Every structure is written in C-alpha cells, then in structure tokens.
C-alpha cells in the first residue's frame, strides 16, 4: 500500500465499530490508486497550534494478508492529519499486533487561523483508517476487503496535556465486496475553494465473524471523507456479499446482498461551509446508499458565516 500527501479524488477507506457502542465509519473516496489516505489540499492546518496532546494507538490483527504497516487520518475543525502532513508527529505507519504507537503534537482547543486571523476551536476529532484488501487489485470485482474496527472513532481532547487511547482491530468483521457509486461535485466547490467532505456511515446489518462467543453479530459504523479533484469523478462505495436466495436453500441463484448503509455528512467540523447531497434537485445531509445507489448523486457546498459546534468551545 502507498500513501501520498496531495489532493485526491477517490480515496477510499471504511472503518467500522459496533453501533451498540455509538461509534462511527470510515468511508473515503480518493486517489487514482483508490487506497491512498491523503491530506486535503484545502487551507487546512493553516495555523500554529497553541495547545497539543497525544493519541496512543494499539493495533490488533487482520483477516486478510496485509502490508507491514497501516495508515490512518484524523479530522478536526480546519485540521486534517495524516502521514506527511504538517501536523504529523509519529511513525511513517502503524505496525500490526503492536501496542502503544504514539502521535504527538495533536492540536486541540483554541487556535487562530493564519490567513483570516479568526479564532476557532478544535473541539473534537474523527478517526478513519483504510481497509486491507486481497492483492488482486481494486478494479477486480472479486476483490475482498477487510474492514476494521476503530475504537473510538470520535473523541475530544481535554486537560493540560491530554492523551487519547485508540484500539484498531481488523479481524472481527466479515470480509466484503464493494460496488462503486459515482458522485459529482457541482460548481459551488470551485467557487468556495472546497474539496473536503467528511461523513459518518452506519450499516445496521454489517455481519461479524462468529468467534470469541459472538454468533450472528450485526451492526457497525464509522467515519470517512471524500476529496474533490479537478479532473476525476469521485466515488462512494457500498459493501455487499454473495449468497443464495432468501432462504439460502435448494437451487436458489447466487445473488448480491447489499448492506443497509446510511451516510451522514459531518458539517459539525467544516470551517465556514456546509455540504449537501443533491439528488433530483433535492438536498440531503443523510442518504441510504442501498436505496440511492442507482441515482445520480452530486455534492453541493454553501458558505456559512457562523462556525459549527465542532469549531467552537464545547459547552460545559
């Protein structure tokens, strides 16, 4: 797996956590080579952090063969942190089956944007990490994806020199196939200079492996983001698996079973703009991908003077 630090068009990532724990999905559309976790080309990270903390990552294993190390990305207000970005202070990748791998210098709390001289708060972070996939290429429809659990997906840094503990494990969930969904960006993104859209995905029926006392477990969610590129069309994706007819018996044909996945745009961390899905002229902040996978979907951005909850001081 390779990683770059430039603007991307179809970066893909999908991390999951159990819904019962109220965690969140990573679903990233991105780079020409699909599995690149990249920093945004927006004027994010355009400040000198006045308060910083730490995030301590511990990694478990995977179901499929994996690269030696794993990447991830942190999203906060006016902030995107990944390997090679301005605020990355850690290893060049995280090792599997290893505890206590630390990122330092993570901005939080009150900050001042260098260009606008405006004060804002990094009030929360979302975490996303790309899946592991069988090495027969992402363009092969028979490619299997190993989608991981990240606990927690969302956190708030508080205190004098705070530390957040995070655990990542790619073995509990069943491997999935992927179907792509085209997304276009309308002219509002060029007018506002926007190319970054974070979102939460919840799949109520995502199946778990039967192991460690778990049988027929279902449900997962997580965080993701899509990046606009001036020359390429971005894509979302919908996980599915193959199975027999509804009862799974007899000579029923093998069919695709699409997961019931709902995507919600995370406007709470966007610095002076908000984004919408547009389908048939209607604006949405939440879409069910299973229901809308055959529709023409575009993204629309609007300027917002007031800052959202993730960019202002958290209420006591």
N, C-alpha and C positions, 0 to 999 in steps of 0.2 A: 504494500500500500504506500502511496506517496501523498505528500501534502504540499500546498503552496500558500503564499500569503497575499494573494491578489484577489481582485473582484472576480466572482464566479457567476455562472448562470444556472447550473443544475447540480449543486452539491446535495448529496443525499445522505441523510442519517436518520436513524429511527431507534431511539432508546425507549425502553418501557419499564414501568413499575406497577405493582398491584394497585388497582383502583381503591381497594379497601384501605390503603394507606394514604389515599388522596395525593398521590404523586402525579408526575406529568410525563409526554412522548417526544422522542426526537425524530423528526421527520425533516430532513433537509433536502432541498433540491439543489444541485450545484454542479460545478466544473465539468468541462468537456469529458473528463475522465471521472465522472459520476461519484466516486467515493472520496473526494477531496474535502477536508474540513478547512475552510479558509476564512480569513478575516475580511470584513466588509471594506469596500472602497469608499464608504461614506466618511464624512469628517468626524468619525467616532474616535475616541481616545485622544481628542484634541484638548488635553488639559494635563496639568502636572498634579498627581494625586497628593492630597494633603493628609489623608488617613488611609492606612493599608492594613490588611490582615493576611491570613493564611487559609489555604484549603488543602487538607490532607487526604489523598486518595489511596484506597486499598482495592486491589483487583483480584477477582477470582479467576475462573477458567472459562472455556468456551466449549460449544458442542462441535463446531467445525474446526478444521485446521486454521491457524491464524498467523499473522505476521508477528515478528518478535515483540513489537510494541504497539500500543493503541493510542490514538489521539482523542481529543475532546475539545469542546468550546464552551466558554462562559458568556452569557448575555446579561448585561445590565443597562441602565439608562445611559445613553451616549457612550456605551462601552462594549467592545467585543474583544475577547481574549482567547487566542489560540496560539499554537506553535509558530514562532516567528513574528508575532505581533508585538506592538510597542510595550504592552504590559505583561508579557510572558516572562516569568522568572522561575523556571523549573526545568525538568529534563526534556529532551527532544522527543520523548514519547514515554508512555507508561508501560511498565513491564507486567505481564500476566502473572497471576499467582504470587503477587508480592504486595506487602502492606506498607503503609506509611511513606508514600511518594508525595512530596510537598511542592505546591505552588506558593510562592511568597509574593509580597508586594501587590496584593489584590485590593484595588481601590474600593472604599465604601464611605458612606456618609457625605458630608458637604464638600462639593467641588466647584471650581469655576472654569467655564469654557473659555479657552484662549481667544477664540475669534469673536464671540458675542459678548464676552465679559459677564455672562449671566451665571448666577449661582444655580446649582441643581444638586440633587441628592442621588447617589447610587443606593437606593433603598432595598433592592433585592437582586438576586441572581437566579438565572435559569441555567441548567447544565444539559448539554447534549453530547453524544458520542456515537460515531458511525458504527454500523453493523459489521460483522465479519461475514465474508461470503466465500462460497466454494470457488476455487480459482479457474472456472471455465469461462469467465468473462461476463460483465454485466449485461451485454447485449444478447446473451443466450437466454431464451425464455425458460430454460430448465435450471437456471442458476438458483441455488438455495441461499437464503440469507439467515444469519444467526443474529438475532436481535436481543440486545442486552438490557438488564435491569440496572438502573442508576438510582441509588438511594442516598439522599433525597435528590429530586430534580430541581427543587426550588428552595432557596434559603435566604436568610437575612443575616448579615454580619453586624454584631453589636458588641460594644465593650471597648476597652482601651487598645488591645491588640488581639482581636478575636481569631479563633481557629474553627473552621467547619470541617467535620469528618464526613467523607463520602465513600460509599462502597459500590463497586461495579461488578456484576456477575452476568456472564453470557451463556450460562448452561441451563437455567430453569425453564425458559420458554421454548416452545416447539419451533423448528425452522420453518420458514415461509418462502413462497414465491412472490413475485412482485409484478403488478400491472401498472404502467405509467399513465398519468393523466396530464395532458397539456394545460399549461397556464400561460396566458399572455399578460404583459404589462401595458396599460394604456399610457397616453402621453403625459398624464399627471405626474408620473415618476420622473420623467426628464425635466419637467417644469419645476419640480420641487427639489431635484437632485437626490432622489431617494432610491436606494436599491436593496434595502434590508427589511425583511418581514419575518418576525418570529411568531411561532404559534404553538398551541397545545393540541395534542391529538389523544383521543380516548377511544380505545377499542374494547367494548364490553365483552366480546366473545373471543379475545385472543387466547388460544389454548396453551396451557402449561404442560411441561413434561410430567408424566406420572413417576414421581420419585420422592424419596425422603418423606413418606407419609402423605403426599399430595396425590389425589386421583381426580381427574376430570376438572382440574382447576381452570378458571377462565377469567379474563379481565386484566387489562393493563393500560397504562397511559404514559405520556412523556412530553418532551419539548423538542422543537425543531425550528428551522428558519430557512427561508429561501432568499437567494441573492439574484438581483437582476443583472443581465449582461446586455450590452447594446446590440449584439449580433446573434444571440442564440435565444431559443424559446425554452423557458423553464418548464419543469415538470414536477408534479406531485406524484405520489405512488400509493397504491392500495394493495395490502398484503392479501394473499389467498393461498389455499391448499387444494389438492386434488382429493376427491373422494367419490364413492359410488352414489347411487340415487338416495333419496331421502331416508330410506330405511337401512341403507348400506348392505343389503342382502340381494341374493339372486344375481341376475344378469343385468342389473341396472347399469346405465352408461356411466363412465367416469366423467365427472363434471367439476368445474371450478367452484369452490366455496369462498366467496369474498367475505372478509371480515367487516363487521359493523363499526366503522371508524368515523368519528366526528372530529373535525378540525376547527379550533377557535383561535382567532388572531389575537396576539398579545399586545394590544395597544397600550397596556399599562406601563411599558418601558420605552416607548417610542418618543424621541426628543422633538417636540413641536410638530408632529404629524401623526395621523392615524390612517389606517388602511382598511380596505373592504374587499371582499369577493364581489364580483358582479356577474350575475347570470340572468340573461334575457332582460337586461335593463334594471334588475332588482339588486340592491346592495345587501350583503350579509356579512356578519362578523363570525358566524358559525355555519359550517356546511357538513353534511354527512357525505363522505366520499363515495360510499356504496350507492347512494341514491343519485348522486350528481356525476358519476364517472363518465357518462356518455354526453354530458352537456358541455357547451363552450363556456369556459371559465376565464375571467380576467381579474387582475388586481387593479384597484383604484386607490390613489392616495390623496389626502386632503390636509392642508395646513391647519394647525391647531395652536392658538396663541398660548393657552394655559397648559401647564405641564401635568401629566397624568400621575397617578398615585405612586408609581414606581420611580418617579423623578423628583419627588418632594419628600420632606421629612415624614417618617411614619408617625401616625397618631399614637399617643400613649394609651 
